[in-house]
Amino acid sequence: MVLTALRGALGFLTRLPVGGDESNWDAFRRAPVAFPLVGYVVGALAALPLLLPLPIPTAAALYLVTLYLVTGVTHADGLADLGDAAVVHGDADRRLSVLKDSQTGVGGLLAFGLTLVVLALGAFGLAGAGGRIGLTAAVAIALAAEVGAKAGMATLVCLGTPAHEGLGSALVGENSPSGLLAVAVACLPVVALAPVTGGPAVVAALCCGPVVALLVRSWGRARLGGVSGDLLGATNELARAAAVHVGVVVWTLS
């Protein structure tokens, strides 16, 4: 069951050629534990440039390129839609109509642009700016950031209520808070790595995902009446950027 769900999750959350069919999708949308499992795959692939003997800016750039080659731009589109909805004046119906609009406005460009800049600067820190961060810790933080971001998406799926019928409701409507137990267990390997890699920095990066998810859930309930697919994608992007920065900062100060 978990392997079937993981295949469905990889097909939905990444651009990796894993194949899959309707049964994989159905298994995935009922198994939120697949979210952090995908985080391990994406995080490990994205961290590979950090292992290469490259100049710091090049390693940071390749980290970003690898991320978006593996995951595509679907989540980034959700972040842009959230940015557009956030600057709209009106009720929930007005904001939902903006979320469904395929055109990207100033709010969306600003949200995605700022998040990308934050992520890029964090990647620069991961790549070893100023020699302040160890190679093992950099890889561990990158992995924890991705697992945490996906755990954040799982948190929304388990705790949220659908804002409208659509892709988001196909996930949110099938899960409950009890699913978070398996999600937490799936995150334990990252926690176990912390003492021998980045210590508190790894744990801090991992925790950013669920924290961001709770903030996005609160905004969604107040402004949209629930959680949409766009909010799931936005959570992934915001949590990743926050986690990379928090991990680097905690490492530097510890």
Backbone as a ProteinNet text record, in pm:
[ID]
protein_1_A
[PRIMARY]
MVLTALRGALGFLTRLPVGGDESNWDAFRRAPVAFPLVGYVVGALAALPLLLPLPIPTAAALYLVTLYLVTGVTHADGLADLGDAAVVHGDADRRLSVLKDSQTGVGGLLAFGLTLVVLALGAFGLAGAGGRIGLTAAVAIALAAEVGAKAGMATLVCLGTPAHEGLGSALVGENSPSGLLAVAVACLPVVALAPVTGGPAVVAALCCGPVVALLVRSWGRARLGGVSGDLLGATNELARAAAVHVGVVVWTLS
[TERTIARY]
82.7	0	86.3	188.5	273.5	352.6	404.9	481.8	393.3	271.2	177	147.5	127.4	102.8	224.8	344	466	480.9	448.9	456	357.9	238.8	141.5	186.9	250.2	299.5	412.2	502.9	612.3	557.9	455.7	395.3	325	269.3	194.5	283.4	381.6	462.1	593	631.8	757.7	736.5	845.6	844.7	924.5	954.1	1029.5	944.5	1004.5	927.8	898.5	806.3	775.5	653.3	588.3	467.5	353.5	272.9	161.2	27.2	-77.2	-212	-309.4	-436.2	-539.8	-531	-491.4	-481.4	-369.8	-260.6	-152.5	-199.5	-273.2	-326.2	-422.9	-511	-607.1	-536.1	-431.7	-356.4	-286	-229.7	-157.7	-249.4	-365.9	-450.4	-511.5	-498.7	-545.5	-430.6	-307.7	-190.4	-98.2	-125.9	-42.4	102.5	130.8	269.2	357.1	296.3	374.1	439	382.2	439.8	584.4	612.2	751.4	842.4	789.2	871.8	922	837	880.9	985	970.4	1067.7	1209.3	1222.3	1355.1	1415.2	1334	1381.8	1423	1334.5	1362.4	1480.6	1481.7	1589.4	1724.4	1730.1	1857.7	1908.4	1819.5	1861	1905.4	1831.1	1864.2	1996.1	2030.5	2152.8	2278.3	2262.9	2379.9	2479.8	2435.2	2532.9	2616.1	2563	2636.6	2755	2754.3	2862.7	2976.7	2952.9	3052.2	3151.1	3276.6	3378.4	3359.5	3255.4	3218.9	3228.4	3244.5	3235.6	3100	3097.3	2974.4	2855.9	2870.1	2754.4	2705	2796.5	2757.8	2682	2730.9	2662.3	2522.6	2509.9	2379.6	2284.5	2335.1	2252.1	2207.3	2298.4	2262.7	2163	2171	2071.5	1931.9	1919.5	1790.1	1743.8	1835.1	1800.8	1752.8	1823.7	1785.4	1647.8	1621	1490.3	1376.9	1388.3	1276.8	1274.1	1389.3	1387	1314.9	1334.6	1273.5	1126.1	1092	954.7	866.7	925.7	845.8	802.1	704.5	663.9	521	461.9	323.1	308	398.7	390.2	416.3	509.4	538.1	416.4	342	219.4	117.2	110.4	21	59.1	190.8	237.6	200.6	216.4	180.4	30.4	-50.9	-195.4	-231.2	-162.7	-186.3	-150.5	-39.6	0.3	-104.5	-160.1	-265.9	-389.8	-428.8	-548.6	-528.5	-405	-377.6	-395.1	-375.1	-383.7	-520.5	-612.2	-745.4	-833.5	-908.4	-1006.9	-1141.8	-1204.6	-1333.9	-1353.9	-1458.9	-1492.6	-1420.9	-1454.5	-1389.1	-1415.6	-1535.9	-1567.5	-1480.3	-1454.7	-1369.6	-1226.9	-1176.7	-1039.8	-1030	-1132.2	-1131.6	-1132.6	-1204.1	-1205.7	-1068.7	-995.6	-860.5	-766.7	-783.6	-702.2	-718.7	-838.5	-866.6	-826	-794.3	-754.1	-614.2	-597.5	-467.8	-365.4	-410.3	-317.7	-255.2	-127.6	-54.5	-43	-83.4	-78.6	42.7	41.2	154.1	175.4	65.8	78.1	145.6	110.1	169.9	316.8	350.6	491.3	574.8	518.8	592.3	612.3	506.3	516.3	619.2	612.3	706.7	848	859.9	992.1	1063.4	992.4	1053.7	1091.4	1003.2	1031.9	1152.6	1162.9	1276.8	1407.1	1402.4	1521.3	1563	1465.8	1494.6	1556.8	1500.1	1552.6	1693.6	1714.9	1847	1953.4	1920.2	2016	2042.3	1938.3	1957.7	2044.6	2024.1	2106.9	2252.8	2275.6	2412.2	2474.7	2394.8	2443	2470.5	2382.4	2403.4	2531.1	2559.3	2677.1	2807	2798.2	2918.4	2969.8	2882.2	2926.9	3015.4	3134.7	3224.1	3282.4	3263.4	3317.5	3252.6	3131.4	3068	2988.9	2966.2	2877.2	2945.5	2938	3002.4	2925.6	2997.6	2936.5	2827	2855.6	2755.7	2631.3	2650.3	2536.4	2456.9	2524.2	2453.9	2361.1	2410.9	2328.7	2212.5	2239.7	2134.8	2026.2	2064.9	1967	1882.6	1948	1874.2	1772.7	1812.7	1721.7	1607.7	1641.7	1539.6	1441.2	1490.4	1402.8	1298.9	1340.2	1246.2	1148.8	1199	1109.5	1010.1	1059.8	972.1	867.4	907.1	811.1	699.4	736.8	634.5	550.1	613.1	535	435.9	475	383.3	261.9	284.8	172.5	82	143.3	64.5	-16.3	41.6	-29.1	-155.6	-143.3	-260.5	-365.3	-319.6	-411.4	-487.9	-418.2	-480.1	-566.2	-529.9	-599.7	-693.5	-679.4	-758.2	-895.3	-979.1	-1108.4	-1109.9	-1170	-1166.3	-1232.1	-1165.7	-1223.1	-1323.9	-1304.7	-1395.1	-1366.9	-1451.7	-1429.9	-1312.9	-1227.4	-1113.3	-1003.1	-881.7	-768.3	-739.1	-748.3	-722.3	-819.8	-947.2	-1048.4	-1031.2	-974.4	-950.4	-849.4	-761.9	-664	-715.4	-759.3	-802.6	-925.3	-1016.4	-1140.5	-1125.4	-1008.1	-988.2	-907.2	-866.6	-775.4	-825.3	-762.7	-801.3	-675.6	-687.1	-568.7	-492.7	-559.2	-491.5	-378.1	-386.3	-282.6	-149.2	-149	-24	71.1	19.6	107.4	207.1	158.1	247	342.1	294.5	380.5	495.9	464.8	568.3	670.9	623	714.6	805.8	752	832.3	941.5	923.1	1022.8	1133.2	1116.7	1212.4	1354.5	1374.7	1512.9	1590.7	1523.2	1590.1	1631.5	1542.4	1573.3	1689.5	1692.3	1799.4	1933.9	1932.4	2056.1	2111.3	2024	2062.3	2186.1	2197.3	2312.6	2447.3	2447.9	2575.2	2594.9	2499.8	2513.2	2501.5	2381.1	2365	2304.4	2278.1	2224.5	2093.5	2081.2	1956	1914.6	2010.2	1977.4	1889.8	1917.5	1839.7	1697	1683.5	1551.2	1472.4	1538.9	1472.7	1421.8	1505.1	1463.7	1344.3	1346.2	1236.4	1105.6	1111.2	989.8	926.4	1001.6	946.2	824.3	825	713.6	579.7	566.7	439.1	400.4	498.9	468	409.9	474.8	424.2	286	267.2	136.7	25.5	52.7	-49.2	-82	19.5	-4.7	-87.4	-53.4	-128.8	-271.2	-287	-421.2	-505.1	-443.8	-516.5	-560	-469.4	-503.8	-614.1	-602.8	-701.7	-840.1	-845.5	-976.2	-1039.6	-956.6	-1009.7	-1044.3	-965.6	-981.4	-1050.8	-1042	-1098.7	-1207.1	-1211.1	-1305.1	-1251.9	-1123.3	-1064.5	-934.3	-895	-767.6	-793.2	-715.5	-723.2	-592.8	-592	-469.5	-358.9	-394.3	-294.4	-225.7	-299.6	-240.1	-143.8	-172.5	-79.1	53.8	46.2	169.2	243.4	170.1	233.4	303.5	242	304.1	438.4	444.9	571.1	680.2	649.3	749.2	790.7	693.9	723.7	800.4	758.6	824.2	967.5	991.7	1127.9	1220.2	1175.4	1258.8	1286.5	1183.5	1201.8	1294.6	1279.2	1357.3	1505.6	1537.7	1678.7	1743.2	1675.1	1729.7	1740.1	1634.6	1635.9	1746.9	1762.4	1867	2005.3	2031.7	2162.1	2185.7	2083.6	2097.3	2124	2046.8	2066	2204.8	2246.9	2381.2	2489.3	2474.1	2572.7	2580.9	2465	2462.3	2493.5	2485	2508	2654.4
-120.9	0	126.2	130.1	248.8	268.3	158.6	169.8	217.6	170.4	216.6	365	406.7	547.5	632.9	580.5	654.7	675.8	575.6	590.9	697.6	695.2	797.5	935.7	945.5	1074.2	1126.4	1039.2	1081.2	1129.9	1063.1	1105.6	1239.4	1268.4	1392.7	1508.5	1482.3	1588.6	1615.9	1527.7	1546.4	1522.7	1544	1515.3	1389.5	1311.6	1189.1	1088.3	1018.2	925.3	793	796.2	675.9	602	656.4	593.9	611.5	509.7	518.1	522	491	491.3	540.4	522	571.8	507.7	381.5	314.4	375.1	418.4	484.3	617.8	691.8	820.9	802	704.9	680	639.8	559.3	519	638.1	723.9	841	936.9	966.3	1067.7	1020.9	892.3	840.1	808.2	841.2	808.4	930.2	1022.7	1142.7	1113.3	993.4	957.8	959.8	948.8	950.7	1087.1	1193.5	1327	1335.1	1308.7	1318	1215.6	1100.6	1001.8	1057.6	1130.4	1198.9	1304.8	1368.1	1468	1412.4	1288	1225.5	1215	1176	1159.6	1294.5	1392.7	1524.5	1590.1	1581.5	1642.9	1583.5	1451.1	1385.8	1427.4	1433.6	1473.9	1620.4	1707.1	1850	1876.2	1792.4	1813.1	1766.7	1691.9	1639	1746.9	1862.5	1966.1	2016.2	2006.1	2051.8	1960.7	1840.2	1745	1760.6	1838.8	1851.9	1963.6	1949.8	2053.5	2171.8	2248.1	2359.4	2490.4	2602.5	2733	2747.5	2821.8	2835.9	2884.8	2991.1	3035.2	2928.5	2852.8	2748	2636.7	2595	2490.1	2535.2	2660.9	2714.2	2718.4	2761.6	2768.6	2629.3	2532	2396.1	2333.7	2371.5	2325.6	2371.2	2498.3	2551.4	2485.5	2473.5	2413.4	2269.3	2194.7	2055.8	2047.5	2134.5	2135.3	2147.2	2245.7	2271.4	2176.5	2115.7	2010.1	1887.2	1859.8	1741.5	1764.4	1883.1	1905.8	1980.6	2046.1	2126.3	2257.8	2322.3	2455.2	2457.7	2341.3	2337.5	2403	2371.6	2430.5	2580.7	2621.6	2764.1	2838.1	2773.4	2833.6	2852.3	2755.7	2769.3	2887.1	2907.7	3021.9	3152.9	3159	3280	3308	3204	3222.5	3271.1	3218.3	3264.4	3411.6	3451.6	3592.1	3682.6	3640.5	3720	3728.9	3615.6	3614.8	3697.6	3701.5	3772.1	3923.1	3976	4121.4	4165.7	4070.3	4103.1	4153.5	4259.1	4308.6	4245.8	4187.8	4127	4006.7	3929.1	3814.5	3689.5	3575.3	3449.9	3409.9	3434.5	3398.5	3475	3601.1	3681.6	3627.2	3591.2	3537.6	3401.8	3319.1	3188.6	3202.9	3301	3323.2	3365.6	3441.3	3481.7	3360.7	3272.1	3150.4	3066.6	3065.4	2983.6	3052.5	3180.3	3255.8	3212.8	3179	3131.2	3242.9	3367.1	3478.4	3514	3553	3590	3741.4	3796.1	3939.9	3982.5	4109.1	4166.3	4093.1	4062.3	3992.8	3857.5	3785.4	3655.3	3665.7	3762	3781.4	3819.3	3904.5	3947.3	3830.2	3751.1	3638.2	3536.2	3501.3	3402.8	3458.9	3585.4	3646.5	3655.9	3702.6	3715.1	3578.6	3480.2	3346.2	3285.6	3307.5	3254.6	3321	3451.5	3521.4	3467.4	3449.9	3395.5	3256.7	3173.3	3038.5	3042	3130.1	3139.5	3183.9	3280.9	3326.1	3216.5	3141.8	3029	2921.5	2896.7	2799.1	2842.4	2971.3	3023.7	2992	3007.5	2972.8	2824.9	2741	2596.9	2556.7	2624.1	2589.3	2626	2694.7	2717.9	2859.2	2958.8	3097.6	3128.1	3178.1	3217.5	3101.4	2979.3	2863.5	2836.3	2887.1	2875.9	2747.7	2674.8	2559.4	2435.1	2325.9	2202.9	2133.6	2054.4	1986	1889.8	1808.8	1713.3	1784.3	1892.8	1968.9	2030.2	2079.1	2140.4	2040.5	1920.6	1817.3	1778.7	1764.5	1726.4	1833	1960.4	2068.8	2071.5	2051.9	2048.5	1934.8	1819	1704.7	1733.1	1787.5	1817.8	1922.6	2020.9	2125	2066.6	1970.2	1912.5	1817.6	1735.3	1645.7	1727.4	1834.3	1920.1	1990.5	2035.8	2102.4	2006.9	1882.5	1784.7	1745.2	1741	1715.6	1829.2	1951	2063.5	2045.5	1996.3	1968.4	1861.6	1758.5	1653.3	1708.9	1804.3	1867.6	1938	2009.4	2075.3	1973.6	1866.4	1763.6	1700.3	1679.8	1611.8	1703.5	1831.4	1923.1	2020.5	2031.5	2130.3	2079.5	2172.9	2141.8	2201.4	2136.3	2185.2	2321.3	2408.9	2540.1	2532	2436.1	2418.1	2281.9	2239.5	2113.7	2128.6	2027.6	2033.8	1941	1967.6	1882.9	1883.6	2001.6	2010.2	1928.1	1932.9	1858.3	1707.9	1664.1	1521.4	1467.6	1555.8	1516.9	1546.1	1668.6	1710.6	1633.3	1608.6	1542.3	1395.7	1337.2	1194.8	1164.1	1265.4	1242.7	1308.9	1269.3	1320.5	1341.1	1406.4	1430	1303.6	1189.5	1065.5	1029.5	1077.9	1048.6	1112	1211.5	1280	1191.5	1088	998.2	929.4	876.2	811.6	912.8	1035.3	1140.8	1169.7	1179.9	1205.1	1091.9	968.3	852.9	858.2	898	906.1	1011.3	1109	1215.1	1177.4	1067.9	1030.1	1007.3	949.8	933.5	1064.9	1173.2	1303.2	1344.9	1325.6	1358.9	1273.8	1146.1	1056.7	1099	1160.3	1207.1	1332.5	1407.3	1538.3	1535.7	1443.5	1448.2	1429.8	1361	1335.3	1424.1	1514.7	1603.5	1749.1	1803.2	1945.4	1978.2	1875.9	1900.5	1976.6	2078.8	2155.8	2219.3	2249	2312.4	2222.1	2092.8	1997.7	1988.1	1979.9	1972.1	2100.2	2214.4	2342.5	2350.7	2306	2307.6	2215.9	2099.6	2004.4	2061.3	2132.6	2184	2300.3	2363.1	2478.7	2441.6	2322.3	2282.7	2282.9	2207.2	2208.1	2345.7	2425.2	2559.4	2646.7	2644.8	2721.7	2671.5	2540.8	2483.4	2534.3	2542.6	2591.3	2738.2	2816.8	2957.4	2970.3	2890.4	2893.2	2843.9	2741	2690.8	2798.4	2872.1	2978.8	3086	3123.2	3224.4	3171.4	3046.4	2988.1	2981.6	2945.7	2939.8	3077.3	3179.3	3313.6	3380.7	3353.7	3426.8	3348.9	3214.2	3133.7	3038.2	3016.5	2919.5	2777.8	2760.4	2626.6	2620	2498.9	2472.6	2433.7	2491.2	2457.3	2394.4	2342.4	2286.3	2389.1	2513.4	2619.2	2641.3	2631.6	2650	2536.4	2417.6	2306.6	2335.7	2379.9	2412.8	2528.5	2630.6	2746.3	2707.4	2617.6	2571.3	2506.9	2426.4	2361.1	2463.7	2564.6	2664.1	2751.7	2797.9	2884.9	2809.7	2686.1	2607.6	2575.5	2539.7	2508.3	2628.2	2744.4	2865	2901.1	2893.8	2925.2	2825.1	2697.3	2592.6	2604	2632.9	2645.7	2759.6	2873.1	2988.1	2960.7	2906.3	2878.6	2778.7	2676.3	2578.4	2639.5	2725.7	2791.1	2883.8	2958.8	3051.7	2976.1	2870.4	2793.2	2729.3	2677.3	2617.4	2721.7	2839.1	2945.4	2988	2993	3040.9	2932.3	2807	2698.8	2660.1
0	0	0	89.7	98.4	-30.1	-87.5	-211.5	-326.7	-329.3	-431.9	-414.3	-289.6	-260.9	-294.2	-265.5	-295.5	-445.7	-522.2	-667.8	-715.2	-659.3	-694.7	-652.8	-534.6	-485.5	-572.6	-613.7	-701.4	-835.3	-884.3	-1010.7	-1000.2	-881.2	-861.9	-819.6	-732.9	-673.4	-745.9	-838	-909.4	-1058.9	-1133.8	-1277	-1308.5	-1206.6	-1227.5	-1305.5	-1401	-1486.1	-1416.6	-1321.4	-1243.9	-1297.5	-1397.8	-1447.5	-1348.3	-1334.3	-1240	-1310.7	-1236.6	-1291.2	-1185.6	-1211.8	-1121.3	-983.2	-977.5	-848.1	-763.1	-827.8	-754.5	-697.4	-777.8	-732.6	-616.2	-627.1	-519.1	-390.3	-402.1	-282.8	-220.7	-304.4	-254.7	-181.1	-236.4	-174.3	-42.7	-13.1	115.2	210.5	169.4	251.5	260.9	352.9	364.7	399.8	450.2	481.6	356.7	239	115	90.7	145.7	125.6	174.8	303.7	348.3	282.4	242.1	173	40	-28.8	-151	-117.5	-1.2	40.9	48.8	92	96.3	-43.6	-139.8	-276.7	-335.3	-324.8	-380.7	-308.9	-176.1	-99	-130.2	-145.1	-176.6	-314.5	-411.3	-546.3	-549.2	-481	-479.8	-409.1	-310.7	-233.3	-306.3	-413.7	-484.4	-526.5	-580.3	-617.6	-499.9	-379	-261.2	-229.9	-286.7	-265.1	-365.4	-469.4	-575.9	-544.4	-589.6	-566.2	-660.8	-635.9	-722.9	-647.5	-719.4	-652.6	-585.1	-476.6	-397.7	-480.4	-561.7	-640.4	-737.9	-796	-890.6	-821.1	-703.5	-628	-587.6	-544.7	-505.5	-624.8	-740.1	-860.1	-903.3	-897.1	-936.7	-840	-713.1	-616	-658.7	-696.1	-739.3	-869.2	-964.7	-1093.3	-1073.8	-990.5	-965.1	-900.8	-805	-739	-840.2	-929.2	-1019.5	-1138.8	-1171	-1271.5	-1217.2	-1089.6	-1027.8	-996.7	-946.2	-898.8	-998.4	-1098.8	-1189.4	-1125.9	-1187	-1141.1	-1086.6	-1068.2	-1020.8	-885.1	-792.4	-658.8	-664	-748.9	-763.9	-818	-906.5	-958.8	-847.1	-756	-640.8	-553.6	-535.6	-458	-525.6	-657.6	-731.8	-720	-729.6	-715.5	-575	-475.7	-339	-324.5	-385.6	-380.7	-442.4	-554.9	-618.2	-529.7	-470	-385.4	-259.4	-209.4	-83.6	-97.2	-218	-234.8	-284.7	-302.7	-353.1	-239.2	-265.7	-170.3	-203.7	-102.9	-126.4	-37.3	-68.1	14	-35.9	26.4	-8.2	-153	-202.1	-339.9	-439	-409.5	-495.5	-496.5	-380.5	-372.3	-441.5	-426.2	-491.5	-642.8	-693.2	-837.7	-887.9	-806.1	-843.2	-842.1	-745.2	-740.1	-866.3	-920.3	-1038	-1168.1	-1161	-1280.4	-1323	-1449.7	-1498.9	-1515.5	-1516.3	-1531.2	-1396.8	-1401.1	-1279.7	-1270.9	-1156.1	-1136	-1057	-1015.8	-942	-809.2	-739.5	-611.9	-626.6	-732.2	-756.8	-792.2	-876.9	-914	-793.1	-708.7	-589.5	-493.6	-470.3	-379.1	-426.7	-554.2	-606.2	-613.2	-657	-668.6	-534.8	-431.8	-299.9	-243	-261.9	-210.4	-280.9	-410.8	-485.7	-441.4	-416.7	-368.3	-231.3	-143.3	-10	-21.8	-107.8	-126.4	-185.3	-281.9	-345.2	-245.4	-161.8	-61.1	41.5	76.3	166.5	103.6	-25.6	-96.3	-98.1	-110.6	-104.8	30.4	136.8	269.6	282.3	226	229.7	158	48.9	-30.5	39.2	152.4	231.5	231.4	225.9	224.6	344.2	319.4	427.4	504.9	457.1	525.6	660	680.2	811.7	830.5	722.5	735.1	679.8	751.4	708.9	598.3	517.7	405.2	450.3	552.3	600.8	651.9	724	775.5	661.7	558.3	445.1	378.4	354.5	291.4	382.7	511.8	607	615.4	614	619.6	492.6	377.1	250.3	250.5	303.8	311.3	408.7	525.3	625.5	574.7	500	446.5	353.1	270.3	174.6	242.4	333.3	406.6	489.4	552.4	631	547.1	427.7	338.7	298.8	268.6	231.6	353	471.4	593.1	617.2	578.8	588.4	498.6	376.8	287.6	348.3	407.5	471.6	589.1	660.6	772.8	724.7	612.6	555	512.3	450.5	402.5	519.1	631	744.6	831.2	839.4	929.6	858.6	728.6	655.6	614.8	575.3	515.3	375.7	278.7	140.5	125.3	51.9	23.2	-91.1	-180.2	-294.5	-355.1	-445.8	-515	-612.1	-615.6	-705	-658.3	-706.8	-674.2	-525	-463.4	-320.5	-239.4	-277.2	-201.9	-218.8	-331.7	-352.5	-253.2	-202	-100.8	39.4	60.7	194.4	239.4	149.5	186.6	221.1	196.8	219.2	344	419.8	531.7	659.2	771.1	902.2	985.5	1101.3	1185.9	1224.9	1227.8	1266.3	1170.1	1047.5	949.7	982.1	1071.2	1106.2	1186.5	1250.2	1325.4	1232.4	1122.1	1024.8	962.2	940.6	885.2	980.7	1110	1210.6	1214.1	1206	1205.9	1083.6	969.4	847	857.2	943.7	960.5	1059	1132.4	1236.4	1184.7	1065.3	1017.9	1009.9	975.1	971.1	1111.3	1206.6	1346.1	1396.1	1357.1	1400.3	1342.5	1224.7	1162.6	1230.7	1295.2	1348.5	1437.6	1535.4	1625	1555.7	1439.8	1372.2	1249.4	1224.2	1108	1150.9	1143.3	1171.9	1306.1	1388.6	1521.3	1520.3	1605.8	1615	1483	1396.3	1268.4	1182.7	1184.4	1105.3	1159.2	1290.5	1352.6	1326.3	1334.8	1310.5	1166.8	1072.7	932.2	909.4	973.4	958.5	1011.2	1122.2	1187.1	1111.7	1023	951.1	867.7	808.6	722.9	794.2	902.1	974.5	1028.1	1071.6	1122.5	1011.3	896.5	782.3	742.3	745.6	709	799.9	927.5	1022	995	959.5	926.6	798.9	698.1	572.4	595.4	677.7	709.4	776.5	869.8	938.5	839.5	747.6	646.5	555	514.5	424.5	487.3	613.7	682.3	691.6	718.1	736	603.4	499.6	373.3	262.4	268.6	160.6	208.7	339.1	391.5	395	369.5	372.3	296.2	261.5	193.9	48.7	-41	-183.1	-227.9	-349.8	-404.6	-415.2	-445.8	-454.3	-320.6	-211.6	-79.8	-46	-95.8	-75.6	-144.3	-269.7	-341.7	-279.4	-236.5	-173.8	-44.6	31.6	155.6	128	23.8	-11.6	-39.8	-119.8	-158.2	-40.5	35.7	149.8	258.1	284.7	389.6	352.4	228	184.9	201.4	153	162.2	307.8	391.2	532.7	599.3	567.9	632.7	601	476.3	438.3	516.1	524.2	596.9	746.4	804.3	947.5	980.3	896.6	920	919.3	821.5	812.6	932.1	969.5	1082.5	1212.2	1237	1360.9	1362.6	1247.9	1240.3	1272.3	1216.5	1235.2	1381.6	1447.7	1586.7	1688.8	1648.6	1745.8	1756.2
[MASK]
++++++++++++++++++++++++++++++++++++++++++++++++++++++++++++++++++++++++++++++++++++++++++++++++++++++++++++++++++++++++++++++++++++++++++++++++++++++++++++++++++++++++++++++++++++++++++++++++++++++++++++++++++++++++++++++++++++++++++++++++++++++++++++++

